[in-house]
Amino acid sequence: MAAAAACAMFAAGCADNSDGGVELIPASRFEAVVDSVPVSLYTLRSGDLTMQVTNFGGRVVALWTPDRDGRMADVVLGYDNLAEYIDNPGERFLGAVVGPVANRIADARFSLDGVEYTLTANDNGQTLHGGYRGLDMMAWRVDEAADDHIVMTCAAADGQGGFPGNRIIRMTYTLTPDNEFRIDYSAWTDVKTVINLSHHSFFNLRGEGGGSICDHLLTIPASHITPVDGRLIPTGELMPVEGTPFDFRTPTAIGARIDSDNEQLRIGGGYDMNWCIDRADDGEVRKVAELYDPESGRVMEVLSDQIGLQFYSGNFFDSSTRGKSGRALAWRESVVLETQRYPDAPNHADFPSIELLPGDCYRQTCIYKFSTK
């Protein structure tokens, strides 16, 4: 969609927002050309949801949903201008697509068919979310934008970040009448490579700056996690959650056990590891988590065709930056629930593969569904 059309969409939306409790961010704050690609801000609506998305990193900038009394709040962390997304490496992943391999790769290297690939190390000697120029730092071409969906494509060149293959990656963000934010990914490559995409919105169901998420109730149907070493790299084991602070098979307050005397919690400063979902690896979309805020009544169900879920409890925020609400982005005031395959999979032969072959198509679906109770 041309910039003029995007502005027209924004202008059309402003007229009916004054009574709906939704305060849109002006698209003009995101209009620029990045790496020869026009960047802007796009507004989507369906059901009770309003979402703003920029094609820089495929970021969800704002996501408005009602509480049990119909009051609207923006439940994702973000900034209100493009410059802060580009120049905030400390909080760089807000609302973005992450990849081409989400999460960490040990020692910034892996082998594929006997060839060792050296990657960009951007996290204490490890590769995190694709390195310094991951998908979150690329301007995506907007192929289609409508009232309820946007289609974006990017091309990751062979050798970018050290990963093999010229890869084409396409994402469709859709808001449905059932109050779902749906993400459909697809990807292709010209040589054998690895790919494991995910979405990295930080949620607070009371709204950005709404306070601690420790009393949000979380449910994850998973009997095991992949425990990590001091680098936050999986050890290769599958650890049962029974009798540990990682058992969220029934609804449990995030803060109930977050400060337990537990080595894994000490390593991450809280929750920051992968849960192995109790499900078949059959490509079907199923519920993999539920987050509930008793104060607002908001519920967010997470549905996915993936077998892993990274749960991060906002342990590294230090209030040094402020979000679009003007409030500080503070410690343990947001939750990330990333649907994916297991972290560091190329370095663990026993983990499910993330390899992609030429001629094959990588596909993934993730849905964040909102309701109240």
N, C-alpha and C positions, 0 to 999 in steps of 0.2 A: 504494500500500500504506500502511495506517495505521502510525503510529509504533509502536504496540504490536506489530503483526505484524512490523515490521522488527526490533524487539528480540528477538522470539521466534526469528526466523531466526538472529540473531546468537548467541543463547544455545544454540540447537540445534547450531550449528557449533562452539562452543568445546569441547564434550565430546570431539571426535575429533581435536583439533589437537595435543595434547601429544606424540604420537609422530610427527607428520608434519613437524616442523620449521617450522611456520607459527605465528607469533605475531600473532593478530588484534588490531586496534585496537578498543577498546570503542565501540560505536555511540553511547553516551551522550555522548561528546566532540563529537559532530557534531549533536546534537539541538537544534534551534532553529527559530524562525519568521523567515524573511527575506522581506521584501516580501510578507507575508501568505501565504507558501508554506511548509509544513512541510519542514524539511531534516533528513536523517539520513545514516547510513552503511549501505551494503548490501553483503553478502558473496555473491559468486558462486563456483561451483566447477564444473569439468568437466575430464575427463582428469587431467593432472598439475597443472593451474593452479588457483590461488586468487586472487581479485581482490576488492579493496574499492573501492567507488565511492560518492561523495557526489553528491547532486543539486544541490549548489551549484556551478554551472559545469560540471556533468557530469564532474567530476574523477575520474580514476583515482588513488586515494590509495596503494594498495599492489598489487603484482602478484608473486606468488610462483611460481617455477618451479624445477625441479631442475637441478643440474649433471650432468656425466657420471657422477658417483658417487652420484647420487640425493640430494645435499644441497640443501636448499631455500634460496633467497635471494630477497629482495624487490628486483626489478631496476628499479624506478622511484623517482625522487625525490619526496618529499612531506612533509607535516606530519601530526602525529597528533591535530590538533584543528581545528575549524572556524575559530576566531578567527584563527589564523595565516594561513589562506588569505584571510580578509577583510582583514586588516591588514598584509599583506606586499606592497605594490605593487612593490617591487624584484624580487621573485621570484614575481610574481603568476600566471604562466601554467602553473605546475607541474601536469601531468596533465589540463589542461582542454581543452574544445572552444574553438576560437578562431574568431571571425567577428563580424559577418556576412560580412566580407571578411578572410580571413586575410592575414598579412604586411602590407606597407606600401603606403600610397597617398600619392603625392607631394604635398607642400604642402597636405595635408588637403583636397583638392577633386578633383572630376571632373565631367564634363558627360555628360548623358544626353538624347538627342533635343533638344539645344540648350539645355537647362536646366542651369545650374551648381549643384552641391550643395556646400556648405561643411560639412566634417566637424569633429569634435573632434580637435584636434592633441594627441597625447600622447607623441610621440617626436621631439623636436628639430624641431618644425614639421611633422612628418608624422603620418599616422594609422597606428597599429600595432594590428592584431588587433581593429579595431572601435572603438577609442577607449577612454575611461575606463570606459564602461559597455558593454563588449562582452559576448558571450554567456558568457564565463568568469566574469563578475561577477553573473550572474543566477541566481536559484533556479528550477530546472526542476521542473515538475509530474511526479511519478512516476505513470505510467499503469498500469504493470504491473511486478511484480518477482517473479522465480522463482529457483530454485536456480542456473540457468545463464544468465539474461539479465535485463536491465532496460530498460524503455522510458520515455523522458523526453521531455517537450514543453515548449517555451517560446514566448511570444508577444513579438516585438519590435515596438514601436509605430512608426508612421509618424513620421519625424523623429528617432528615437532615434539619437544619435551623428551626426545629420545625414543619415542614409540614408533614402531614400524607401520607402514601402510598409509596410502592416501585414503582418508576416510571421509565419507559423507554422512552427516548425522542430521536427522530431522526430528523435530518435536512439534506436537500439537497440544496446546493448552485449551481445554474446553470447560466452560461452566454449564452445568446441566440444570433443567427445571427441578431436579431432586436435590439441589444445593450441594452438588459435587463439583470439586475442582479436579478434573481428570487430566493426566499427563500420559500421552502416548509417544514413545520413542521408537525410532528405527535407525539402523546404521548399516553401512556397507563398506567394504575395504577391497583394495586391489591386491594385497598380499596378506598372508596370515598375520594376525595381530591379536591383541587382547582388548576387551572392552567391558566396562561395568559402570553404567551410568546411574546417577541418582539425583534427587532434588534436595536442596539444602535450605528450605525456609526455616526460620526460627519462629516458633509459635508461642504465644501467651494468650490463652483463651479469654483473659480479661482485657486484652488489648495491649499494644506496645507500651511499656512502662507501667504495666498494671500491677507490678509487685512480684513477689516470689511465686514460683511455680511448684514449690514444695508441697502444697496441699492439693495440687491437681492429682486426680486419680488416674493411674495408668494401668492398662491391661495389655499383656503381650503373651500370646499362646505359644510359649517356647519352653522346652524342658532343658535346653542347654545354651550356653554362650561359648564364644571362642575367646578364652582368656588371653591376656596380653602380657608382654614383658615391659620393662621400663621404658621402652621406646614407643609404647602403644602399638606394637606389632604382635599379631597373633602368635602364640607359641606352637600352634598346630594341634593342640588338644581340643576336645569338646568337653566342657565342664558342666556337670549337672547343676541346675539351679535349686534343686530341692534343699531346703534348710539354709539357704544363703540369701543375702540382700538382693539377689538378682531374680528372685522368683516373683514374677508379675502375672502369673497365670490366673489369679483372681485380682479384682481391682484393688490397688494399693496406692496410698499417697506416696508421691515421689520422695518426699522428705522423710518418710517413716524410718528408713534404714540407711539413708545416704551418707551419714556420718559414722556408720558402723566401723569397728576395728577390723578392716578387711584389706588385704594387700591390693586387690584389684581396684578398690575404691581409692586407696591412697595413690596408686599410680596415676589414675585419671583425674584426681581431685573431685571425684563424684562419678556419675555414670558416663562412660564413654567407651562402649564396646558393642560388639555384634551379637545379637540374639539369633539363634538357629530356629526358625519357625517350624512348629510341628505340622508339617504338611508335605504332600507329595510334590516333587519337582516336575509338574505336569503342564505348566503354562496357564493354568486356570487362575482367574482373579478371585482371591479370597481375602477375608478380613485378617489382618496381621497385627493390628493394634487398635486400642481405643483410648482416647484422652478425654477426661471429664473435669470441668471446673465447677465444683458445687456452688460457688458464689454467684456466678453468672448463669449457670445452667447450661452453658455451651458444651456440646459433645463434638469431638472430631474422631470419626472412624477412619482408619487407614486400611485400604484394600490394595492388594498387589498380587502379581504373578511371581514375585521373587521369593527366595527361600531364606533371605537374611534381612535383618533390620538393625541398623545402627541407631542406638538411642544415646543422645548426648544431652546433658542437663545444664548446659550453659556455664560450665565451670571456669572458663578462662576470661569472661568479661570482667572488667575492672572499673567501669563507670567513666573511663577516660574519653569516650565519645558519646555523642547524643544522636538519637534517631530522629525520624521525621516528626514525632510528637513533641520534640524538644526535651524529652526526658532522657536521662542517662541510660545507656545499655549496660545493665548491671548484672552482677554475679547471680547465677541461678534464677534468672527471671525469664528464661525462655527454654524451649524444648525443641530439639531436632529429631525427627523420626525419618530416617533415610532407608527406603526400600532398595535392596541391592543383593548381589551375591556376596560371598564371604570376602573380607579384606585380605590382601596379600595373596590372593589365590594363585598367581603364577609361580609362587615360591613354595607351595604346599601341594604335593601330588595327590594328597588325600582329599583336598577340598574340591568341590564341584568346579568344573572348568569355566573360564571366561574367554576362551579362545573364539575368534571369529575368522572364518575362512572366506576367501574370494568366492563369490557366487552365492553365499548364504546371506541372510538378512537377520541382524540382531533386532529383537523386538522386546519391549517392556511396557507394561501399563501400571501406573500408580494412581490411586484415587484418594483424595482427602474429602470425606463427606461430613457435612455439618448439620447438626440438629440441636434441639434443646430438650431438657427434662428438668 
